[in-house]
Amino acid sequence: MATTVPRVEDALKEAITNKGISLYDLSHQSAVLVVFLRHFGCTFCRETVDELVRLRRPFEQNGIRLAFVHMGTEDEADEFFAHYDIEDEHLVSDPDRRLYQAFDLRRGTLGQLLGPRVWWRGLKDGVFKRYGIGKSNGDEYQMPGVFLIHKGRIENA
């Protein structure tokens, strides 16, 4: 059975964060940098979260909040994000990938996921930078994305 993909505005209204507010309403309070993660075992997602958390204060000083969309359960998210000192950030669990689809984030190809450059960077970041590789908790082919949302609209991608 085919599923319908919601429009971005509708998807933002349906996406309720761990704080009980929709991304749509949150984006009317301030601009929101919505970060779509691949899966919690992804080396690159671990690196991205680490870097964004370190940049949290400059974002806040510019009126931008962080929100992370993931495919895991809330318990898996709590365990994952505990490593990154994230308490105030908004998290959205999207195991059915409806929000990913509304933002047109597609599944990657084998070349995108397993090409030589990806292997090299994964080795470099996973081993040398110590981000490691963990257990997958979602669609391993799902590609990530980052969008700046303000007043319910995509300002930048």
N, C-alpha and C positions, 0 to 999 in steps of 0.2 A: 504494500500500500504506500503510495507516495505521500510525503509530508509537504505541507506548504511552508514556504519560507516567509517569515514576517518581514514587513518593511522595517527599516532601521529604527524609525521613531517608535513603532509598536514594540519592537524587540527591546528597546531601551526601557520602555514602560513595564514590560514583563520581567526584565532582569532585576531581581531583588538582591541586594547585597547582604552580606552577613550582619550588617547594621540595621537591616529592615527598611531600607530606602531603595527606590528604583534608581537605576543609572540615569534615567530621564530626569527625575526630580533632583538628583544630586548635581546634574549638569546645569540646573537652573540656580543652584547655590553658588557654584564656581565652575570654572573650566575643569575638565577631568581628562587625564591621560589614561585611556583604557588600554591595558596591555593584555593581549590574548596570548596565553602560554600554550606550548605544545603539550607536554606531559611532564609530570614532576621528576621523572628520571632523566630528562633531557639536559645534557651538559650546558647547552647554550641558554636554556631557560633559567637554569640556576645562576649562570653568569649575569644574565639580564636582570633578574630580580636583585641580585647583589649590587649591581651597579646603580640601579634605579633607587634602591633604598639609600645608598650613599648620597644620591642627588636629591633626596626627598626635600631637604630644607630649601635649596634654591627654587625648586618647583613651588613649594608653599609660599615663598616670598614673592613669587610672581602670580599668585592666585590660582595655582594648578594643584589639584588633588590627584593622587594615584588610585587606580582601581585595577585589580587583576582578575581576569576571567580564566577559568581553568575547567578541565573536564573531570576532576576528581570529586569525591564526596567532601562534605564539610570537615569530617574527621581527618581525612587525608590532607586537606588543605591546612588544617590547624597544625598537623605534624610537620608538613613541609615548610610553612612560613615561620614556624617557631625558630628555625635556624637563622632567620634573617632579621630578627628584631622588628617584626611587623605587628603592630597592635592597632594603629589607627587607620590603616589602609582598608579600603572596601574590597571585598572579595565576592566574586559571583561564581557559583558552581553551575556549569553548563554541560552535564554529561551527554545530553542529546545533541549538542553542538548547534542548537538553533540560533544562538547569538553569533556564533562563528559564521554560519551560513548567511544570516542577515547582513553581515559585513563582508560577504563574498570572500571569506578566507577558505581557500580550497585545500584539498588533500594534495600533498606533495608527490612528485614522481620518484622513482628509485634513484635517478640521477641527482635530484635535489637533496635527497636524504642520505644517499650512500656514495656520492661521488668522491674522488680523491681529495679535493679541497676540503670537503666536509670531514673526511676521516682525519686529515692532518690537523685541522682546527680542533676537532673533537679530542684528539690525542693531546694537543698542546694545552687546551683549556681544561680538559678532564684530568690530566695527569700533572702537568707542570704547574698549572694555576690551582690545582686541587679542588676543582668543582665536582669531580667524580661523575659517575654514571649511576643512576638509580633505577628502581623498578618503575616501569611504565604504568600509568593508571588511566589511559585513555587511548584514543586513536593515534597510534604512532605516526601515521601519515599526515595528520592534521598540521597545517602550516600556521605559524604564529602571525601576529600583526599588532600594530600600535596605532591608535587613533586619538586625536584630540577632539573631545566632544564639549560643546558649549551651547547651552539653551536648547538641548535636544537635537543639535545638528553636528555633523562632522565638519570640523574646522580645518583639520589637517590629517593626513594619513602617511 
